[in-house]
Amino acid sequence: MLSRAEIFEKLKEILLFADAKNSDLIKNCDESTKLVTDLGFNSVSVLYMVIAIEESFGIVFDNVSMNDFDTIGDVVTYIEAKLK
């Protein structure tokens, strides 16, 4: 089982791949970083992120929307719960 810190680091790698234009922001983010207001994610960015997370972690998101994840920490918490 991955630790929360390991999930966070792997998620940062996914975010860098999904949104390379914000690489400096993503490299310096923490769990309180907001996906929309801090990183400028939109619904398409979130969709790419979800697909990449599903493939990387081997999980399936259950009918989630962009509004379900305000911060990177929210995404880490969701992944952590799905991996249990």
PyMOL Python script that loads the backbone (N, CA, C, O; Angstrom):
from pymol import cmd

cmd.read_pdbstr("""\
ATOM      1  N   MET A   1       0.849  -1.196   0.000  1.00  0.00           N
ATOM      2  CA  MET A   1       0.000   0.000   0.000  1.00  0.00           C
ATOM      3  C   MET A   1       0.887   1.248   0.000  1.00  0.00           C
ATOM      4  O   MET A   1       1.850   1.349   0.760  1.00  0.00           O
ATOM      5  N   LEU A   2       0.543   2.168  -0.851  1.00  0.00           N
ATOM      6  CA  LEU A   2       1.291   3.412  -0.936  1.00  0.00           C
ATOM      7  C   LEU A   2       0.962   4.333   0.238  1.00  0.00           C
ATOM      8  O   LEU A   2      -0.181   4.397   0.688  1.00  0.00           O
ATOM      9  N   SER A   3       1.973   5.040   0.722  1.00  0.00           N
ATOM     10  CA  SER A   3       1.729   6.034   1.762  1.00  0.00           C
ATOM     11  C   SER A   3       1.098   7.268   1.124  1.00  0.00           C
ATOM     12  O   SER A   3       1.115   7.426  -0.097  1.00  0.00           O
ATOM     13  N   ARG A   4       0.548   8.130   1.957  1.00  0.00           N
ATOM     14  CA  ARG A   4      -0.056   9.371   1.457  1.00  0.00           C
ATOM     15  C   ARG A   4       0.997  10.201   0.716  1.00  0.00           C
ATOM     16  O   ARG A   4       0.701  10.784  -0.327  1.00  0.00           O
ATOM     17  N   ALA A   5       2.212  10.258   1.242  1.00  0.00           N
ATOM     18  CA  ALA A   5       3.289  11.020   0.604  1.00  0.00           C
ATOM     19  C   ALA A   5       3.641  10.432  -0.761  1.00  0.00           C
ATOM     20  O   ALA A   5       3.901  11.175  -1.707  1.00  0.00           O
ATOM     21  N   GLU A   6       3.650   9.119  -0.868  1.00  0.00           N
ATOM     22  CA  GLU A   6       3.945   8.469  -2.147  1.00  0.00           C
ATOM     23  C   GLU A   6       2.838   8.748  -3.173  1.00  0.00           C
ATOM     24  O   GLU A   6       3.115   8.990  -4.348  1.00  0.00           O
ATOM     25  N   ILE A   7       1.588   8.711  -2.712  1.00  0.00           N
ATOM     26  CA  ILE A   7       0.458   9.030  -3.599  1.00  0.00           C
ATOM     27  C   ILE A   7       0.601  10.475  -4.084  1.00  0.00           C
ATOM     28  O   ILE A   7       0.416  10.756  -5.268  1.00  0.00           O
ATOM     29  N   PHE A   8       0.927  11.380  -3.177  1.00  0.00           N
ATOM     30  CA  PHE A   8       1.079  12.796  -3.524  1.00  0.00           C
ATOM     31  C   PHE A   8       2.176  12.977  -4.576  1.00  0.00           C
ATOM     32  O   PHE A   8       1.974  13.693  -5.557  1.00  0.00           O
ATOM     33  N   GLU A   9       3.316  12.350  -4.387  1.00  0.00           N
ATOM     34  CA  GLU A   9       4.424  12.487  -5.334  1.00  0.00           C
ATOM     35  C   GLU A   9       4.061  11.903  -6.700  1.00  0.00           C
ATOM     36  O   GLU A   9       4.390  12.484  -7.734  1.00  0.00           O
ATOM     37  N   LYS A  10       3.388  10.762  -6.703  1.00  0.00           N
ATOM     38  CA  LYS A  10       2.973  10.155  -7.968  1.00  0.00           C
ATOM     39  C   LYS A  10       1.931  11.040  -8.662  1.00  0.00           C
ATOM     40  O   LYS A  10       1.937  11.177  -9.885  1.00  0.00           O
ATOM     41  N   LEU A  11       1.045  11.635  -7.871  1.00  0.00           N
ATOM     42  CA  LEU A  11       0.036  12.538  -8.424  1.00  0.00           C
ATOM     43  C   LEU A  11       0.697  13.765  -9.047  1.00  0.00           C
ATOM     44  O   LEU A  11       0.266  14.226 -10.103  1.00  0.00           O
ATOM     45  N   LYS A  12       1.726  14.293  -8.415  1.00  0.00           N
ATOM     46  CA  LYS A  12       2.441  15.437  -8.986  1.00  0.00           C
ATOM     47  C   LYS A  12       3.032  15.070 -10.350  1.00  0.00           C
ATOM     48  O   LYS A  12       2.996  15.878 -11.278  1.00  0.00           O
ATOM     49  N   GLU A  13       3.570  13.871 -10.472  1.00  0.00           N
ATOM     50  CA  GLU A  13       4.100  13.420 -11.762  1.00  0.00           C
ATOM     51  C   GLU A  13       2.998  13.383 -12.820  1.00  0.00           C
ATOM     52  O   GLU A  13       3.207  13.795 -13.961  1.00  0.00           O
ATOM     53  N   ILE A  14       1.827  12.888 -12.430  1.00  0.00           N
ATOM     54  CA  ILE A  14       0.682  12.823 -13.347  1.00  0.00           C
ATOM     55  C   ILE A  14       0.255  14.235 -13.749  1.00  0.00           C
ATOM     56  O   ILE A  14      -0.006  14.496 -14.924  1.00  0.00           O
ATOM     57  N   LEU A  15       0.184  15.137 -12.782  1.00  0.00           N
ATOM     58  CA  LEU A  15      -0.221  16.512 -13.071  1.00  0.00           C
ATOM     59  C   LEU A  15       0.778  17.188 -14.012  1.00  0.00           C
ATOM     60  O   LEU A  15       0.383  17.952 -14.892  1.00  0.00           O
ATOM     61  N   LEU A  16       2.056  16.912 -13.830  1.00  0.00           N
ATOM     62  CA  LEU A  16       3.080  17.472 -14.723  1.00  0.00           C
ATOM     63  C   LEU A  16       2.872  16.982 -16.145  1.00  0.00           C
ATOM     64  O   LEU A  16       3.022  17.740 -17.104  1.00  0.00           O
ATOM     65  N   PHE A  17       2.527  15.719 -16.272  1.00  0.00           N
ATOM     66  CA  PHE A  17       2.282  15.149 -17.599  1.00  0.00           C
ATOM     67  C   PHE A  17       1.003  15.726 -18.207  1.00  0.00           C
ATOM     68  O   PHE A  17       0.965  16.042 -19.396  1.00  0.00           O
ATOM     69  N   ALA A  18      -0.041  15.862 -17.391  1.00  0.00           N
ATOM     70  CA  ALA A  18      -1.340  16.328 -17.876  1.00  0.00           C
ATOM     71  C   ALA A  18      -1.339  17.825 -18.197  1.00  0.00           C
ATOM     72  O   ALA A  18      -2.108  18.284 -19.042  1.00  0.00           O
ATOM     73  N   ASP A  19      -0.483  18.571 -17.525  1.00  0.00           N
ATOM     74  CA  ASP A  19      -0.518  20.027 -17.682  1.00  0.00           C
ATOM     75  C   ASP A  19       0.895  20.596 -17.598  1.00  0.00           C
ATOM     76  O   ASP A  19       1.238  21.265 -16.624  1.00  0.00           O
ATOM     77  N   ALA A  20       1.703  20.336 -18.599  1.00  0.00           N
ATOM     78  CA  ALA A  20       3.116  20.731 -18.602  1.00  0.00           C
ATOM     79  C   ALA A  20       3.321  22.248 -18.554  1.00  0.00           C
ATOM     80  O   ALA A  20       4.361  22.714 -18.089  1.00  0.00           O
ATOM     81  N   LYS A  21       2.351  23.014 -19.023  1.00  0.00           N
ATOM     82  CA  LYS A  21       2.527  24.474 -19.045  1.00  0.00           C
ATOM     83  C   LYS A  21       2.611  25.068 -17.639  1.00  0.00           C
ATOM     84  O   LYS A  21       3.143  26.164 -17.463  1.00  0.00           O
ATOM     85  N   ASN A  22       2.098  24.363 -16.652  1.00  0.00           N
ATOM     86  CA  ASN A  22       2.146  24.819 -15.261  1.00  0.00           C
ATOM     87  C   ASN A  22       3.206  24.073 -14.456  1.00  0.00           C
ATOM     88  O   ASN A  22       3.060  23.916 -13.244  1.00  0.00           O
ATOM     89  N   SER A  23       4.259  23.616 -15.104  1.00  0.00           N
ATOM     90  CA  SER A  23       5.220  22.739 -14.432  1.00  0.00           C
ATOM     91  C   SER A  23       5.832  23.361 -13.179  1.00  0.00           C
ATOM     92  O   SER A  23       5.997  22.665 -12.177  1.00  0.00           O
ATOM     93  N   ASP A  24       6.172  24.644 -13.205  1.00  0.00           N
ATOM     94  CA  ASP A  24       6.756  25.271 -12.017  1.00  0.00           C
ATOM     95  C   ASP A  24       5.771  25.293 -10.854  1.00  0.00           C
ATOM     96  O   ASP A  24       6.143  25.034  -9.709  1.00  0.00           O
ATOM     97  N   LEU A  25       4.508  25.607 -11.157  1.00  0.00           N
ATOM     98  CA  LEU A  25       3.481  25.621 -10.108  1.00  0.00           C
ATOM     99  C   LEU A  25       3.272  24.226  -9.529  1.00  0.00           C
ATOM    100  O   LEU A  25       3.143  24.064  -8.315  1.00  0.00           O
ATOM    101  N   ILE A  26       3.240  23.227 -10.392  1.00  0.00           N
ATOM    102  CA  ILE A  26       2.985  21.857  -9.946  1.00  0.00           C
ATOM    103  C   ILE A  26       4.163  21.338  -9.125  1.00  0.00           C
ATOM    104  O   ILE A  26       3.962  20.693  -8.096  1.00  0.00           O
ATOM    105  N   LYS A  27       5.373  21.608  -9.563  1.00  0.00           N
ATOM    106  CA  LYS A  27       6.553  21.140  -8.823  1.00  0.00           C
ATOM    107  C   LYS A  27       6.601  21.697  -7.416  1.00  0.00           C
ATOM    108  O   LYS A  27       7.124  21.048  -6.511  1.00  0.00           O
ATOM    109  N   ASN A  28       6.062  22.891  -7.218  1.00  0.00           N
ATOM    110  CA  ASN A  28       6.106  23.554  -5.910  1.00  0.00           C
ATOM    111  C   ASN A  28       4.783  23.489  -5.156  1.00  0.00           C
ATOM    112  O   ASN A  28       4.621  24.172  -4.144  1.00  0.00           O
ATOM    113  N   CYS A  29       3.840  22.685  -5.626  1.00  0.00           N
ATOM    114  CA  CYS A  29       2.527  22.628  -4.994  1.00  0.00           C
ATOM    115  C   CYS A  29       2.579  21.801  -3.706  1.00  0.00           C
ATOM    116  O   CYS A  29       3.542  21.081  -3.441  1.00  0.00           O
ATOM    117  N   ASP A  30       1.523  21.928  -2.927  1.00  0.00           N
ATOM    118  CA  ASP A  30       1.335  21.072  -1.761  1.00  0.00           C
ATOM    119  C   ASP A  30      -0.123  20.625  -1.755  1.00  0.00           C
ATOM    120  O   ASP A  30      -0.866  20.902  -2.696  1.00  0.00           O
ATOM    121  N   GLU A  31      -0.524  19.944  -0.709  1.00  0.00           N
ATOM    122  CA  GLU A  31      -1.889  19.402  -0.713  1.00  0.00           C
ATOM    123  C   GLU A  31      -2.970  20.474  -0.654  1.00  0.00           C
ATOM    124  O   GLU A  31      -4.126  20.200  -0.977  1.00  0.00           O
ATOM    125  N   SER A  32      -2.616  21.683  -0.249  1.00  0.00           N
ATOM    126  CA  SER A  32      -3.623  22.749  -0.185  1.00  0.00           C
ATOM    127  C   SER A  32      -3.750  23.522  -1.496  1.00  0.00           C
ATOM    128  O   SER A  32      -4.595  24.410  -1.612  1.00  0.00           O
ATOM    129  N   THR A  33      -2.919  23.193  -2.479  1.00  0.00           N
ATOM    130  CA  THR A  33      -2.986  23.867  -3.782  1.00  0.00           C
ATOM    131  C   THR A  33      -4.314  23.571  -4.452  1.00  0.00           C
ATOM    132  O   THR A  33      -4.720  22.414  -4.568  1.00  0.00           O
ATOM    133  N   LYS A  34      -4.988  24.622  -4.891  1.00  0.00           N
ATOM    134  CA  LYS A  34      -6.305  24.471  -5.528  1.00  0.00           C
ATOM    135  C   LYS A  34      -6.127  24.195  -7.015  1.00  0.00           C
ATOM    136  O   LYS A  34      -5.351  24.859  -7.702  1.00  0.00           O
ATOM    137  N   LEU A  35      -6.867  23.197  -7.493  1.00  0.00           N
ATOM    138  CA  LEU A  35      -6.748  22.786  -8.887  1.00  0.00           C
ATOM    139  C   LEU A  35      -7.176  23.879  -9.855  1.00  0.00           C
ATOM    140  O   LEU A  35      -6.500  24.112 -10.857  1.00  0.00           O
ATOM    141  N   VAL A  36      -8.279  24.547  -9.577  1.00  0.00           N
ATOM    142  CA  VAL A  36      -8.817  25.537 -10.514  1.00  0.00           C
ATOM    143  C   VAL A  36      -8.158  26.899 -10.317  1.00  0.00           C
ATOM    144  O   VAL A  36      -7.613  27.464 -11.265  1.00  0.00           O
ATOM    145  N   THR A  37      -8.203  27.429  -9.098  1.00  0.00           N
ATOM    146  CA  THR A  37      -7.722  28.799  -8.896  1.00  0.00           C
ATOM    147  C   THR A  37      -6.203  28.902  -8.887  1.00  0.00           C
ATOM    148  O   THR A  37      -5.666  29.908  -9.349  1.00  0.00           O
ATOM    149  N   ASP A  38      -5.495  27.904  -8.379  1.00  0.00           N
ATOM    150  CA  ASP A  38      -4.031  27.978  -8.323  1.00  0.00           C
ATOM    151  C   ASP A  38      -3.369  27.420  -9.587  1.00  0.00           C
ATOM    152  O   ASP A  38      -2.405  27.997 -10.090  1.00  0.00           O
ATOM    153  N   LEU A  39      -3.881  26.309 -10.094  1.00  0.00           N
ATOM    154  CA  LEU A  39      -3.257  25.658 -11.244  1.00  0.00           C
ATOM    155  C   LEU A  39      -3.967  25.942 -12.566  1.00  0.00           C
ATOM    156  O   LEU A  39      -3.445  25.623 -13.634  1.00  0.00           O
ATOM    157  N   GLY A  40      -5.156  26.542 -12.495  1.00  0.00           N
ATOM    158  CA  GLY A  40      -5.875  26.898 -13.715  1.00  0.00           C
ATOM    159  C   GLY A  40      -6.497  25.717 -14.445  1.00  0.00           C
ATOM    160  O   GLY A  40      -6.736  25.793 -15.650  1.00  0.00           O
ATOM    161  N   PHE A  41      -6.762  24.627 -13.730  1.00  0.00           N
ATOM    162  CA  PHE A  41      -7.379  23.466 -14.360  1.00  0.00           C
ATOM    163  C   PHE A  41      -8.805  23.804 -14.788  1.00  0.00           C
ATOM    164  O   PHE A  41      -9.511  24.564 -14.125  1.00  0.00           O
ATOM    165  N   ASN A  42      -9.204  23.220 -15.907  1.00  0.00           N
ATOM    166  CA  ASN A  42     -10.589  23.323 -16.356  1.00  0.00           C
ATOM    167  C   ASN A  42     -11.142  21.903 -16.471  1.00  0.00           C
ATOM    168  O   ASN A  42     -10.462  20.945 -16.105  1.00  0.00           O
ATOM    169  N   SER A  43     -12.337  21.763 -16.960  1.00  0.00           N
ATOM    170  CA  SER A  43     -12.962  20.436 -17.002  1.00  0.00           C
ATOM    171  C   SER A  43     -12.164  19.456 -17.863  1.00  0.00           C
ATOM    172  O   SER A  43     -12.106  18.267 -17.549  1.00  0.00           O
ATOM    173  N   VAL A  44     -11.554  19.937 -18.936  1.00  0.00           N
ATOM    174  CA  VAL A  44     -10.745  19.059 -19.796  1.00  0.00           C
ATOM    175  C   VAL A  44      -9.485  18.618 -19.069  1.00  0.00           C
ATOM    176  O   VAL A  44      -9.111  17.447 -19.141  1.00  0.00           O
ATOM    177  N   SER A  45      -8.824  19.534 -18.371  1.00  0.00           N
ATOM    178  CA  SER A  45      -7.630  19.193 -17.595  1.00  0.00           C
ATOM    179  C   SER A  45      -7.952  18.148 -16.536  1.00  0.00           C
ATOM    180  O   SER A  45      -7.192  17.202 -16.327  1.00  0.00           O
ATOM    181  N   VAL A  46      -9.087  18.331 -15.873  1.00  0.00           N
ATOM    182  CA  VAL A  46      -9.498  17.378 -14.839  1.00  0.00           C
ATOM    183  C   VAL A  46      -9.776  16.012 -15.462  1.00  0.00           C
ATOM    184  O   VAL A  46      -9.421  14.986 -14.883  1.00  0.00           O
ATOM    185  N   LEU A  47     -10.405  15.990 -16.632  1.00  0.00           N
ATOM    186  CA  LEU A  47     -10.683  14.726 -17.317  1.00  0.00           C
ATOM    187  C   LEU A  47      -9.384  13.992 -17.633  1.00  0.00           C
ATOM    188  O   LEU A  47      -9.270  12.794 -17.376  1.00  0.00           O
ATOM    189  N   TYR A  48      -8.410  14.699 -18.186  1.00  0.00           N
ATOM    190  CA  TYR A  48      -7.108  14.085 -18.470  1.00  0.00           C
ATOM    191  C   TYR A  48      -6.453  13.565 -17.191  1.00  0.00           C
ATOM    192  O   TYR A  48      -5.872  12.480 -17.172  1.00  0.00           O
ATOM    193  N   MET A  49      -6.558  14.357 -16.123  1.00  0.00           N
ATOM    194  CA  MET A  49      -5.990  13.952 -14.845  1.00  0.00           C
ATOM    195  C   MET A  49      -6.648  12.662 -14.349  1.00  0.00           C
ATOM    196  O   MET A  49      -5.959  11.739 -13.913  1.00  0.00           O
ATOM    197  N   VAL A  50      -7.974  12.600 -14.417  1.00  0.00           N
ATOM    198  CA  VAL A  50      -8.706  11.414 -13.951  1.00  0.00           C
ATOM    199  C   VAL A  50      -8.292  10.174 -14.743  1.00  0.00           C
ATOM    200  O   VAL A  50      -8.057   9.116 -14.160  1.00  0.00           O
ATOM    201  N   ILE A  51      -8.203  10.299 -16.052  1.00  0.00           N
ATOM    202  CA  ILE A  51      -7.811   9.160 -16.890  1.00  0.00           C
ATOM    203  C   ILE A  51      -6.408   8.688 -16.523  1.00  0.00           C
ATOM    204  O   ILE A  51      -6.164   7.489 -16.383  1.00  0.00           O
ATOM    205  N   ALA A  52      -5.494   9.632 -16.368  1.00  0.00           N
ATOM    206  CA  ALA A  52      -4.119   9.282 -16.021  1.00  0.00           C
ATOM    207  C   ALA A  52      -4.034   8.641 -14.636  1.00  0.00           C
ATOM    208  O   ALA A  52      -3.269   7.698 -14.437  1.00  0.00           O
ATOM    209  N   ILE A  53      -4.809   9.142 -13.688  1.00  0.00           N
ATOM    210  CA  ILE A  53      -4.822   8.577 -12.340  1.00  0.00           C
ATOM    211  C   ILE A  53      -5.365   7.156 -12.373  1.00  0.00           C
ATOM    212  O   ILE A  53      -4.811   6.258 -11.739  1.00  0.00           O
ATOM    213  N   GLU A  54      -6.451   6.954 -13.115  1.00  0.00           N
ATOM    214  CA  GLU A  54      -7.031   5.605 -13.209  1.00  0.00           C
ATOM    215  C   GLU A  54      -6.006   4.618 -13.756  1.00  0.00           C
ATOM    216  O   GLU A  54      -5.873   3.507 -13.242  1.00  0.00           O
ATOM    217  N   GLU A  55      -5.283   5.022 -14.793  1.00  0.00           N
ATOM    218  CA  GLU A  55      -4.289   4.124 -15.391  1.00  0.00           C
ATOM    219  C   GLU A  55      -3.099   3.908 -14.468  1.00  0.00           C
ATOM    220  O   GLU A  55      -2.622   2.781 -14.330  1.00  0.00           O
ATOM    221  N   SER A  56      -2.615   4.966 -13.837  1.00  0.00           N
ATOM    222  CA  SER A  56      -1.426   4.870 -12.990  1.00  0.00           C
ATOM    223  C   SER A  56      -1.667   4.106 -11.691  1.00  0.00           C
ATOM    224  O   SER A  56      -0.816   3.334 -11.250  1.00  0.00           O
ATOM    225  N   PHE A  57      -2.823   4.323 -11.087  1.00  0.00           N
ATOM    226  CA  PHE A  57      -3.102   3.713  -9.788  1.00  0.00           C
ATOM    227  C   PHE A  57      -3.972   2.458  -9.888  1.00  0.00           C
ATOM    228  O   PHE A  57      -4.157   1.754  -8.896  1.00  0.00           O
ATOM    229  N   GLY A  58      -4.506   2.173 -11.082  1.00  0.00           N
ATOM    230  CA  GLY A  58      -5.354   1.000 -11.240  1.00  0.00           C
ATOM    231  C   GLY A  58      -6.670   1.113 -10.500  1.00  0.00           C
ATOM    232  O   GLY A  58      -7.176   0.127  -9.964  1.00  0.00           O
ATOM    233  N   ILE A  59      -7.229   2.322 -10.470  1.00  0.00           N
ATOM    234  CA  ILE A  59      -8.519   2.542  -9.806  1.00  0.00           C
ATOM    235  C   ILE A  59      -9.509   3.093 -10.828  1.00  0.00           C
ATOM    236  O   ILE A  59      -9.129   3.471 -11.935  1.00  0.00           O
ATOM    237  N   VAL A  60     -10.790   3.132 -10.441  1.00  0.00           N
ATOM    238  CA  VAL A  60     -11.833   3.698 -11.295  1.00  0.00           C
ATOM    239  C   VAL A  60     -12.568   4.760 -10.482  1.00  0.00           C
ATOM    240  O   VAL A  60     -12.993   4.509  -9.354  1.00  0.00           O
ATOM    241  N   PHE A  61     -12.712   5.937 -11.063  1.00  0.00           N
ATOM    242  CA  PHE A  61     -13.453   7.013 -10.402  1.00  0.00           C
ATOM    243  C   PHE A  61     -14.938   6.746 -10.551  1.00  0.00           C
ATOM    244  O   PHE A  61     -15.396   6.341 -11.620  1.00  0.00           O
ATOM    245  N   ASP A  62     -15.691   6.970  -9.489  1.00  0.00           N
ATOM    246  CA  ASP A  62     -17.135   6.767  -9.484  1.00  0.00           C
ATOM    247  C   ASP A  62     -17.854   8.091  -9.692  1.00  0.00           C
ATOM    248  O   ASP A  62     -17.940   8.903  -8.771  1.00  0.00           O
ATOM    249  N   ASN A  63     -18.365   8.312 -10.885  1.00  0.00           N
ATOM    250  CA  ASN A  63     -19.189   9.494 -11.182  1.00  0.00           C
ATOM    251  C   ASN A  63     -18.754  10.744 -10.424  1.00  0.00           C
ATOM    252  O   ASN A  63     -19.535  11.323  -9.670  1.00  0.00           O
ATOM    253  N   VAL A  64     -17.535  11.147 -10.622  1.00  0.00           N
ATOM    254  CA  VAL A  64     -17.046  12.352  -9.971  1.00  0.00           C
ATOM    255  C   VAL A  64     -17.089  13.509 -10.953  1.00  0.00           C
ATOM    256  O   VAL A  64     -17.038  13.316 -12.168  1.00  0.00           O
ATOM    257  N   SER A  65     -17.184  14.710 -10.408  1.00  0.00           N
ATOM    258  CA  SER A  65     -17.162  15.896 -11.255  1.00  0.00           C
ATOM    259  C   SER A  65     -16.039  16.809 -10.783  1.00  0.00           C
ATOM    260  O   SER A  65     -15.416  16.581  -9.746  1.00  0.00           O
ATOM    261  N   MET A  66     -15.805  17.822 -11.554  1.00  0.00           N
ATOM    262  CA  MET A  66     -14.755  18.772 -11.225  1.00  0.00           C
ATOM    263  C   MET A  66     -14.986  19.403  -9.852  1.00  0.00           C
ATOM    264  O   MET A  66     -14.032  19.762  -9.163  1.00  0.00           O
ATOM    265  N   ASN A  67     -16.229  19.535  -9.463  1.00  0.00           N
ATOM    266  CA  ASN A  67     -16.564  20.164  -8.182  1.00  0.00           C
ATOM    267  C   ASN A  67     -16.231  19.283  -6.983  1.00  0.00           C
ATOM    268  O   ASN A  67     -16.216  19.763  -5.849  1.00  0.00           O
ATOM    269  N   ASP A  68     -15.964  17.997  -7.220  1.00  0.00           N
ATOM    270  CA  ASP A  68     -15.649  17.090  -6.122  1.00  0.00           C
ATOM    271  C   ASP A  68     -14.235  17.279  -5.597  1.00  0.00           C
ATOM    272  O   ASP A  68     -13.922  16.830  -4.494  1.00  0.00           O
ATOM    273  N   PHE A  69     -13.376  17.936  -6.369  1.00  0.00           N
ATOM    274  CA  PHE A  69     -11.976  18.093  -5.995  1.00  0.00           C
ATOM    275  C   PHE A  69     -11.587  19.558  -6.041  1.00  0.00           C
ATOM    276  O   PHE A  69     -11.424  20.137  -7.115  1.00  0.00           O
ATOM    277  N   ASP A  70     -11.442  20.151  -4.868  1.00  0.00           N
ATOM    278  CA  ASP A  70     -11.037  21.553  -4.781  1.00  0.00           C
ATOM    279  C   ASP A  70      -9.507  21.657  -4.747  1.00  0.00           C
ATOM    280  O   ASP A  70      -8.919  22.510  -5.412  1.00  0.00           O
ATOM    281  N   THR A  71      -8.881  20.790  -3.972  1.00  0.00           N
ATOM    282  CA  THR A  71      -7.431  20.853  -3.792  1.00  0.00           C
ATOM    283  C   THR A  71      -6.763  19.542  -4.213  1.00  0.00           C
ATOM    284  O   THR A  71      -7.422  18.523  -4.419  1.00  0.00           O
ATOM    285  N   ILE A  72      -5.454  19.601  -4.332  1.00  0.00           N
ATOM    286  CA  ILE A  72      -4.689  18.392  -4.613  1.00  0.00           C
ATOM    287  C   ILE A  72      -4.879  17.386  -3.474  1.00  0.00           C
ATOM    288  O   ILE A  72      -4.932  16.178  -3.709  1.00  0.00           O
ATOM    289  N   GLY A  73      -4.979  17.883  -2.255  1.00  0.00           N
ATOM    290  CA  GLY A  73      -5.221  17.014  -1.101  1.00  0.00           C
ATOM    291  C   GLY A  73      -6.521  16.240  -1.225  1.00  0.00           C
ATOM    292  O   GLY A  73      -6.595  15.085  -0.805  1.00  0.00           O
ATOM    293  N   ASP A  74      -7.559  16.863  -1.803  1.00  0.00           N
ATOM    294  CA  ASP A  74      -8.830  16.167  -2.022  1.00  0.00           C
ATOM    295  C   ASP A  74      -8.636  14.976  -2.956  1.00  0.00           C
ATOM    296  O   ASP A  74      -9.220  13.914  -2.744  1.00  0.00           O
ATOM    297  N   VAL A  75      -7.816  15.157  -3.986  1.00  0.00           N
ATOM    298  CA  VAL A  75      -7.546  14.077  -4.936  1.00  0.00           C
ATOM    299  C   VAL A  75      -6.746  12.976  -4.256  1.00  0.00           C
ATOM    300  O   VAL A  75      -7.029  11.793  -4.449  1.00  0.00           O
ATOM    301  N   VAL A  76      -5.752  13.354  -3.462  1.00  0.00           N
ATOM    302  CA  VAL A  76      -4.943  12.362  -2.739  1.00  0.00           C
ATOM    303  C   VAL A  76      -5.834  11.548  -1.801  1.00  0.00           C
ATOM    304  O   VAL A  76      -5.705  10.326  -1.727  1.00  0.00           O
ATOM    305  N   THR A  77      -6.725  12.210  -1.095  1.00  0.00           N
ATOM    306  CA  THR A  77      -7.646  11.522  -0.176  1.00  0.00           C
ATOM    307  C   THR A  77      -8.523  10.534  -0.929  1.00  0.00           C
ATOM    308  O   THR A  77      -8.740   9.414  -0.467  1.00  0.00           O
ATOM    309  N   TYR A  78      -9.027  10.945  -2.087  1.00  0.00           N
ATOM    310  CA  TYR A  78      -9.877  10.065  -2.899  1.00  0.00           C
ATOM    311  C   TYR A  78      -9.091   8.834  -3.352  1.00  0.00           C
ATOM    312  O   TYR A  78      -9.575   7.708  -3.238  1.00  0.00           O
ATOM    313  N   ILE A  79      -7.879   9.052  -3.866  1.00  0.00           N
ATOM    314  CA  ILE A  79      -7.047   7.936  -4.319  1.00  0.00           C
ATOM    315  C   ILE A  79      -6.728   6.999  -3.154  1.00  0.00           C
ATOM    316  O   ILE A  79      -6.799   5.777  -3.286  1.00  0.00           O
ATOM    317  N   GLU A  80      -6.380   7.585  -2.029  1.00  0.00           N
ATOM    318  CA  GLU A  80      -6.046   6.799  -0.835  1.00  0.00           C
ATOM    319  C   GLU A  80      -7.211   5.896  -0.428  1.00  0.00           C
ATOM    320  O   GLU A  80      -7.012   4.728  -0.092  1.00  0.00           O
ATOM    321  N   ALA A  81      -8.428   6.443  -0.461  1.00  0.00           N
ATOM    322  CA  ALA A  81      -9.624   5.661  -0.107  1.00  0.00           C
ATOM    323  C   ALA A  81      -9.871   4.548  -1.109  1.00  0.00           C
ATOM    324  O   ALA A  81     -10.267   3.448  -0.726  1.00  0.00           O
ATOM    325  N   LYS A  82      -9.641   4.820  -2.391  1.00  0.00           N
ATOM    326  CA  LYS A  82      -9.882   3.808  -3.427  1.00  0.00           C
ATOM    327  C   LYS A  82      -8.849   2.680  -3.369  1.00  0.00           C
ATOM    328  O   LYS A  82      -9.137   1.561  -3.795  1.00  0.00           O
ATOM    329  N   LEU A  83      -7.670   2.957  -2.857  1.00  0.00           N
ATOM    330  CA  LEU A  83      -6.615   1.943  -2.799  1.00  0.00           C
ATOM    331  C   LEU A  83      -6.755   1.006  -1.604  1.00  0.00           C
ATOM    332  O   LEU A  83      -6.071  -0.015  -1.538  1.00  0.00           O
ATOM    333  N   LYS A  84      -7.634   1.341  -0.659  1.00  0.00           N
ATOM    334  CA  LYS A  84      -7.801   0.517   0.555  1.00  0.00           C
ATOM    335  C   LYS A  84      -8.596  -0.731   0.254  1.00  0.00           C
ATOM    336  O   LYS A  84      -8.836  -1.541   1.149  1.00  0.00           O
TER     337      LYS A  84
END
""", "prot")
cmd.dss("prot")
cmd.show_as("cartoon", "prot")
cmd.util.cbc("prot")
cmd.orient("prot")
